[in-house]
Amino acid sequence: MPYLIPAGTVVTLVGLVLLVVCMLKIGRAKKAGLSDDEMRAVLQSVVPMNLAALLLSGLGLMVVVLGIILG
């Protein structure tokens, strides 16, 4: 099971990169001074990506822990 730790690390890093992308999108929207409706639209578009990023990060960490336990 030596491949679990690197695979889990890659999945976790992809999730973290997506989280940073979400933060940057929201930061740009705040700086742009959008109206309430425009800001709501931006936030609604970021929520699915944010949830996917959290899921990937959590699953990746679980795979890493599983690789450590089985290794």
N, CA, C and O atoms as a MOPAC input file, in Angstrom:
PM7 MOZYME 1SCF
protein

 N      0.79100 1    -1.20200 1     0.00000 1
 C      0.00000 1     0.00000 1     0.00000 1
 C      0.83900 1     1.27500 1     0.00000 1
 O      0.39300 1     2.29800 1     0.51900 1
 N      2.03400 1     1.23700 1    -0.56600 1
 C      2.87100 1     2.44900 1    -0.52600 1
 C      2.35900 1     3.57200 1    -1.42400 1
 O      2.81700 1     4.70800 1    -1.30100 1
 N      1.44600 1     3.28800 1    -2.29900 1
 C      0.93800 1     4.30800 1    -3.22100 1
 C     -0.17700 1     5.14600 1    -2.60200 1
 O     -0.55600 1     6.16600 1    -3.17800 1
 N     -0.71100 1     4.75200 1    -1.45800 1
 C     -1.81600 1     5.49500 1    -0.84900 1
 C     -1.39000 1     6.86700 1    -0.33000 1
 O     -2.12200 1     7.84500 1    -0.48200 1
 N     -0.22400 1     6.93800 1     0.27200 1
 C      0.20900 1     8.20500 1     0.85900 1
 C      0.45600 1     9.26900 1    -0.22200 1
 O     -0.04800 1    10.38400 1    -0.08700 1
 N      1.20600 1     8.97000 1    -1.28200 1
 C      1.38000 1     9.99900 1    -2.32600 1
 C      0.07100 1    10.35700 1    -3.03200 1
 O     -0.16100 1    11.52300 1    -3.35200 1
 N     -0.78000 1     9.37000 1    -3.27500 1
 C     -2.05700 1     9.64800 1    -3.93200 1
 C     -2.93100 1    10.53700 1    -3.04400 1
 O     -3.54600 1    11.48700 1    -3.53000 1
 N     -2.98500 1    10.23800 1    -1.77300 1
 C     -3.76100 1    11.05800 1    -0.84600 1
 C     -3.20800 1    12.46300 1    -0.72500 1
 O     -3.96500 1    13.42300 1    -0.58200 1
 N     -1.89600 1    12.58700 1    -0.78000 1
 C     -1.26700 1    13.90200 1    -0.71400 1
 C     -1.64000 1    14.74700 1    -1.93000 1
 O     -1.92800 1    15.93700 1    -1.80700 1
 N     -1.63200 1    14.11800 1    -3.10200 1
 C     -1.99700 1    14.85200 1    -4.32300 1
 C     -3.45100 1    15.30500 1    -4.25900 1
 O     -3.75900 1    16.44600 1    -4.60300 1
 N     -4.34300 1    14.42300 1    -3.82200 1
 C     -5.76400 1    14.78200 1    -3.72400 1
 C     -5.96100 1    15.92100 1    -2.72200 1
 O     -6.74100 1    16.84200 1    -2.96800 1
 N     -5.26000 1    15.85400 1    -1.60600 1
 C     -5.35600 1    16.91400 1    -0.59900 1
 C     -4.84600 1    18.24000 1    -1.15000 1
 O     -5.46300 1    19.28200 1    -0.93000 1
 N     -3.74000 1    18.21000 1    -1.85400 1
 C     -3.19300 1    19.44800 1    -2.41900 1
 C     -4.11000 1    20.04300 1    -3.47500 1
 O     -4.23400 1    21.26500 1    -3.56100 1
 N     -4.75300 1    19.21000 1    -4.27900 1
 C     -5.71800 1    19.71800 1    -5.25600 1
 C     -6.86200 1    20.41700 1    -4.53100 1
 O     -7.29400 1    21.49400 1    -4.94400 1
 N     -7.35400 1    19.81100 1    -3.45600 1
 C     -8.40500 1    20.43000 1    -2.66800 1
 C     -7.97700 1    21.76100 1    -2.07500 1
 O     -8.75400 1    22.71500 1    -2.06100 1
 N     -6.74900 1    21.83000 1    -1.58600 1
 C     -6.26100 1    23.08600 1    -1.00900 1
 C     -6.10000 1    24.16800 1    -2.07100 1
 O     -6.38700 1    25.33800 1    -1.81800 1
 N     -5.64400 1    23.78200 1    -3.25200 1
 C     -5.52700 1    24.75800 1    -4.33800 1
 C     -6.90700 1    25.29800 1    -4.71000 1
 O     -7.06600 1    26.49500 1    -4.94800 1
 N     -7.89500 1    24.41900 1    -4.76000 1
 C     -9.25400 1    24.87400 1    -5.06000 1
 C     -9.78300 1    25.81600 1    -3.97400 1
 O    -10.49000 1    26.77600 1    -4.27900 1
 N     -9.45000 1    25.54900 1    -2.72800 1
 C     -9.85900 1    26.45000 1    -1.65000 1
 C     -9.23200 1    27.83600 1    -1.81600 1
 O     -9.89000 1    28.85100 1    -1.58500 1
 N     -7.96800 1    27.87500 1    -2.21400 1
 C     -7.30400 1    29.15600 1    -2.44200 1
 C     -7.95700 1    29.88500 1    -3.61100 1
 O     -8.12900 1    31.10300 1    -3.56500 1
 N     -8.32100 1    29.14700 1    -4.65700 1
 C     -9.00300 1    29.76300 1    -5.80400 1
 C    -10.32900 1    30.37600 1    -5.35700 1
 O    -10.67800 1    31.47800 1    -5.78000 1
 N    -11.06000 1    29.67100 1    -4.51200 1
 C    -12.32600 1    30.20800 1    -3.98600 1
 C    -12.08200 1    31.49700 1    -3.21800 1
 O    -12.80800 1    32.47500 1    -3.39300 1
 N    -11.06600 1    31.50200 1    -2.37400 1
 C    -10.77000 1    32.70300 1    -1.59600 1
 C    -10.38900 1    33.87000 1    -2.49600 1
 O    -10.78800 1    35.00700 1    -2.24500 1
 N     -9.62200 1    33.59400 1    -3.54000 1
 C     -9.23000 1    34.66600 1    -4.45500 1
 C    -10.42900 1    35.22100 1    -5.21100 1
 O    -10.53200 1    36.43200 1    -5.40500 1
 N    -11.33600 1    34.34800 1    -5.64000 1
 C    -12.53800 1    34.81800 1    -6.34100 1
 C    -13.38200 1    35.72200 1    -5.45200 1
 O    -13.86300 1    36.76700 1    -5.89000 1
 N    -13.55700 1    35.31500 1    -4.20900 1
 C    -14.36000 1    36.11500 1    -3.28700 1
 C    -13.65300 1    37.42800 1    -2.95200 1
 O    -14.29500 1    38.47300 1    -2.84200 1
 N    -12.33900 1    37.37100 1    -2.79000 1
 C    -11.58000 1    38.59800 1    -2.52100 1
 C    -11.67700 1    39.59100 1    -3.66600 1
 O    -11.83600 1    40.79100 1    -3.44200 1
 N    -11.57900 1    39.08500 1    -4.91200 1
 C    -11.71400 1    39.97200 1    -6.07000 1
 C    -13.10900 1    40.56600 1    -6.14400 1
 O    -13.27500 1    41.73200 1    -6.50400 1
 N    -14.10800 1    39.77200 1    -5.80600 1
 C    -15.48500 1    40.27400 1    -5.85200 1
 C    -15.69700 1    41.35600 1    -4.79400 1
 O    -16.40000 1    42.33500 1    -5.04400 1
 N    -15.09500 1    41.18700 1    -3.61400 1
 C    -15.22200 1    42.20400 1    -2.56800 1
 C    -14.55000 1    43.50600 1    -2.98200 1
 O    -15.09000 1    44.58900 1    -2.75600 1
 N    -13.36400 1    43.39800 1    -3.59300 1
 C    -12.63600 1    44.59500 1    -4.01300 1
 C    -13.33900 1    45.31400 1    -5.15300 1
 O    -13.18400 1    46.52500 1    -5.31000 1
 N    -14.10800 1    44.58200 1    -5.94900 1
 C    -14.78400 1    45.17300 1    -7.09900 1
 C    -15.95300 1    46.05000 1    -6.67700 1
 O    -16.44400 1    46.84800 1    -7.47600 1
 N    -16.40400 1    45.91700 1    -5.44200 1
 C    -17.50200 1    46.73700 1    -4.95700 1
 C    -18.81100 1    46.44700 1    -5.67200 1
 O    -19.52000 1    47.36300 1    -6.08800 1
 N    -19.12100 1    45.17400 1    -5.80900 1
 C    -20.33200 1    44.76700 1    -6.51900 1
 C    -21.58200 1    45.07800 1    -5.70400 1
 O    -21.52500 1    45.25300 1    -4.48600 1
 N    -22.70000 1    45.14200 1    -6.40000 1
 C    -23.97600 1    45.32700 1    -5.70100 1
 C    -24.32900 1    44.02500 1    -4.97400 1
 O    -23.68300 1    42.99500 1    -5.16200 1
 N    -25.36500 1    44.09800 1    -4.14400 1
 C    -25.75600 1    42.92300 1    -3.36400 1
 C    -26.13200 1    41.74200 1    -4.25800 1
 O    -25.73900 1    40.60800 1    -3.98500 1
 N    -26.87800 1    42.00000 1    -5.30800 1
 C    -27.28800 1    40.90800 1    -6.19800 1
 C    -26.09800 1    40.30600 1    -6.93900 1
 O    -26.01400 1    39.08800 1    -7.09800 1
 N    -25.18800 1    41.15000 1    -7.38800 1
 C    -23.99800 1    40.63800 1    -8.08100 1
 C    -23.11000 1    39.84500 1    -7.12900 1
 O    -22.57200 1    38.80100 1    -7.49700 1
 N    -22.96000 1    40.34300 1    -5.90300 1
 C    -22.14900 1    39.63300 1    -4.91500 1
 C    -22.77700 1    38.29000 1    -4.56600 1
 O    -22.07400 1    37.29100 1    -4.41500 1
 N    -24.09200 1    38.27000 1    -4.44000 1
 C    -24.79700 1    37.02300 1    -4.15700 1
 C    -24.57800 1    36.01600 1    -5.28900 1
 O    -24.39900 1    34.82600 1    -5.03100 1
 N    -24.59000 1    36.48000 1    -6.52400 1
 C    -24.36800 1    35.59500 1    -7.66600 1
 C    -22.95400 1    35.01500 1    -7.64700 1
 O    -22.75400 1    33.83400 1    -7.93100 1
 N    -21.98700 1    35.85200 1    -7.31300 1
 C    -20.60600 1    35.36200 1    -7.23200 1
 C    -20.47800 1    34.32700 1    -6.12200 1
 O    -19.87700 1    33.27100 1    -6.31900 1
 N    -21.04000 1    34.62700 1    -4.96300 1
 C    -20.94800 1    33.69100 1    -3.84100 1
 C    -21.65300 1    32.37300 1    -4.15800 1
 O    -21.16300 1    31.30000 1    -3.80400 1
 N    -22.80100 1    32.45800 1    -4.82300 1
 C    -23.51200 1    31.22600 1    -5.18400 1
 C    -22.73100 1    30.40400 1    -6.19700 1
 O    -22.84900 1    29.17900 1    -6.21000 1
 N    -21.94600 1    31.03800 1    -7.03500 1
 C    -21.15100 1    30.28400 1    -7.99400 1
 C    -19.92000 1    29.65100 1    -7.34000 1
 O    -19.38600 1    28.66400 1    -7.84600 1
 N    -19.47200 1    30.21600 1    -6.21900 1
 C    -18.27600 1    29.70600 1    -5.54900 1
 C    -18.60900 1    28.56100 1    -4.58800 1
 O    -17.75400 1    27.71700 1    -4.32100 1
 N    -19.82600 1    28.52200 1    -4.07100 1
 C    -20.18900 1    27.52100 1    -3.05800 1
 C    -19.96600 1    26.08200 1    -3.53300 1
 O    -19.37700 1    25.30600 1    -2.78100 1
 N    -20.39900 1    25.67800 1    -4.73100 1
 C    -20.15300 1    24.28800 1    -5.14900 1
 C    -18.66600 1    23.94100 1    -5.24600 1
 O    -18.25000 1    22.84300 1    -4.87600 1
 N    -17.86800 1    24.89500 1    -5.75100 1
 C    -16.43400 1    24.64000 1    -5.84400 1
 C    -15.81600 1    24.53500 1    -4.45500 1
 O    -14.92200 1    23.71900 1    -4.23100 1
 N    -16.29000 1    25.35600 1    -3.52500 1
 C    -15.79100 1    25.32100 1    -2.16000 1
 C    -16.11100 1    23.96900 1    -1.49900 1
 O    -15.25900 1    23.37500 1    -0.83800 1
 N    -17.33000 1    23.50100 1    -1.68600 1
 C    -17.70000 1    22.20900 1    -1.10900 1
 C    -16.89500 1    21.06900 1    -1.72900 1
 O    -16.47800 1    20.14800 1    -1.02800 1
 N    -16.67800 1    21.13200 1    -3.03900 1
 C    -15.87500 1    20.10200 1    -3.70400 1
 C    -14.43600 1    20.12500 1    -3.18700 1
 O    -13.82300 1    19.07500 1    -2.99600 1
 N    -13.90600 1    21.32000 1    -2.96300 1
 C    -12.54600 1    21.44200 1    -2.44900 1
 C    -12.44000 1    20.85800 1    -1.04100 1
 O    -11.47900 1    20.15800 1    -0.72400 1
 N    -13.41900 1    21.14500 1    -0.21100 1
 C    -13.41000 1    20.58200 1     1.14500 1
 C    -13.53000 1    19.06400 1     1.11100 1
 O    -12.87800 1    18.36900 1     1.89100 1
 N    -14.36100 1    18.55000 1     0.21100 1
 C    -14.50800 1    17.10100 1     0.06800 1
 C    -13.19400 1    16.46800 1    -0.36700 1
 O    -12.76900 1    15.46300 1     0.20300 1
 N    -12.54700 1    17.05100 1    -1.37500 1
 C    -11.27400 1    16.50700 1    -1.84000 1
 C    -10.21500 1    16.54200 1    -0.74300 1
 O     -9.47200 1    15.57700 1    -0.56600 1
 N    -10.14400 1    17.63000 1    -0.02000 1
 C     -9.15300 1    17.73500 1     1.05300 1
 C     -9.40000 1    16.68300 1     2.13100 1
 O     -8.46600 1    16.03100 1     2.59800 1
 N    -10.65200 1    16.52600 1     2.51700 1
 C    -10.98000 1    15.53200 1     3.54500 1
 C    -10.71000 1    14.11600 1     3.08700 1
 O    -10.13800 1    13.31900 1     3.83100 1
 N    -11.11600 1    13.79400 1     1.86500 1
 C    -10.87400 1    12.44200 1     1.35000 1
 C     -9.38000 1    12.17000 1     1.20200 1
 O     -8.91000 1    11.07200 1     1.50100 1
 N     -8.64000 1    13.17100 1     0.74100 1
 C     -7.19800 1    12.99500 1     0.60800 1
 C     -6.53000 1    12.73500 1     1.94400 1
 O     -5.64700 1    11.88400 1     2.05000 1
 N     -6.95200 1    13.46900 1     2.96300 1
 C     -6.37800 1    13.23400 1     4.29300 1
 C     -6.74900 1    11.85600 1     4.82900 1
 O     -5.94300 1    11.20600 1     5.49600 1
 N     -7.96900 1    11.41400 1     4.53800 1
 C     -8.36400 1    10.06600 1     4.96300 1
 C     -7.51500 1     8.99700 1     4.27700 1
 O     -7.13300 1     8.00700 1     4.90200 1
 N     -7.22300 1     9.19500 1     3.00600 1
 C     -6.39900 1     8.23400 1     2.26900 1
 C     -4.98200 1     8.22700 1     2.83200 1
 O     -4.37500 1     7.16400 1     2.96100 1
 N     -4.44900 1     9.40000 1     3.16800 1
 C     -3.11900 1     9.45400 1     3.76100 1
 C     -3.09100 1     8.70100 1     5.09100 1
 O     -2.17600 1     7.91500 1     5.33600 1
 N     -4.06700 1     8.92700 1     5.93300 1
 C     -4.13400 1     8.23800 1     7.23200 1
 C     -4.26500 1     6.73200 1     7.02200 1
 O     -3.62500 1     5.94600 1     7.72000 1
 N     -5.09100 1     6.33600 1     6.06600 1
 C     -5.24500 1     4.90700 1     5.76600 1
 C     -3.90700 1     4.31700 1     5.29000 1
 O     -3.54100 1     3.20800 1     5.67900 1
 N     -3.19400 1     5.05200 1     4.46100 1
 C     -1.89200 1     4.58100 1     3.99800 1
 C     -0.88800 1     4.45000 1     5.13100 1
 O     -0.06600 1     3.53400 1     5.13300 1
 N     -0.95100 1     5.36700 1     6.09700 1
 C     -0.03800 1     5.28700 1     7.24600 1
 C     -0.39800 1     4.08300 1     8.11000 1
 O      0.48300 1     3.36000 1     8.57600 1
 N     -1.69900 1     3.87100 1     8.32300 1
 C     -2.13200 1     2.74300 1     9.16800 1
 C     -1.77000 1     1.41000 1     8.52000 1
 O     -1.28000 1     0.50300 1     9.19100 1
 N     -2.00900 1     1.29500 1     7.23000 1
 C     -1.74600 1     0.02800 1     6.53800 1
 C     -0.27400 1    -0.16200 1     6.19700 1
 O      0.16200 1    -1.27700 1     5.90900 1
 N      0.48500 1     0.91700 1     6.22800 1
 C      1.90800 1     0.83200 1     5.84600 1
 C      2.69800 1     0.42400 1     7.00600 1
 O      3.91800 1     0.29200 1     6.90700 1

